[in-house]
Amino acid sequence: MEEKIKMPLLGDDFPKIDVKTTRGLIKLPDDYKGKWFVLFSHPADFTPVCTTEFVAFQKRYKKFKKLNCELIGLSVDQVFSHIKWEEWIKENLNIEIEFPIIADTGSVANKLGLIHPGKGSNTVRAVFIVDDRSKIRIILYYPQELGRNMDEILRIVEGMQTADKYKVAMPANWPNNEIVGDHVIIPPASDVKTSKERLSKAKSGEYECFDWWLCHKKLKK
């Protein structure tokens, strides 16, 4: 009987995989313990949208590293193709790709659910954001026709790290929300006692509240 592959879900441990990359053999997620990482797949090397994406990721690589976050690319291409594509980007666009690209035969892509049955053997534009405990925190999928917004992926990593550290939630478009600006959201009260405490804290200036269930504050980092 054919083994049924279960796609990973949010909160799952990232599956243990040994991968061949442009920077040598990497053991995922073990080689990134204590770090966040963004693993992103692209349909193929030497394609226009993918080239713009790799340049955009590289231009923000230092910002990701400041968040203790690494980048890992992936497509169903041989490592020689990845290396040659990197050389082309360096020679023609003056951008040197510094993060590893996984050379996949299809086994990694299938395990992570990156192959769309209607798109042949090409990988979709998927993004896995994995935290420093090797837990999958965010999964994003894009069609081949739409390039990703790397500033949004940076925002996601920073937002999730902030939520974890301060036990808060992030409003829409954080840190530029239309209602609360750069404030963060206090998780809703789950009982009467806490709801009354929220309003009390609002009066003392610790929180700002529209009501007991919608409170926010500015972070003091």
Secondary structure as UniProt FT lines:
FT   TURN            10..11
FT   STRAND          17..21
FT   TURN            22..23
FT   STRAND          24..28
FT   HELIX           30..32
FT   TURN            33..34
FT   STRAND          36..41
FT   TURN            45..46
FT   HELIX           48..59
FT   HELIX           61..66
FT   TURN            67..68
FT   STRAND          69..75
FT   HELIX           79..93
FT   STRAND          101..103
FT   HELIX           107..112
FT   HELIX           117..119
FT   TURN            120..121
FT   STRAND          125..130
FT   TURN            132..133
FT   STRAND          135..142
FT   TURN            144..145
FT   HELIX           150..166
FT   TURN            172..175
FT   TURN            178..180
FT   STRAND          184..186
FT   HELIX           192..204
FT   STRAND          208..211
FT   TURN            212..213
FT   STRAND          214..217
//
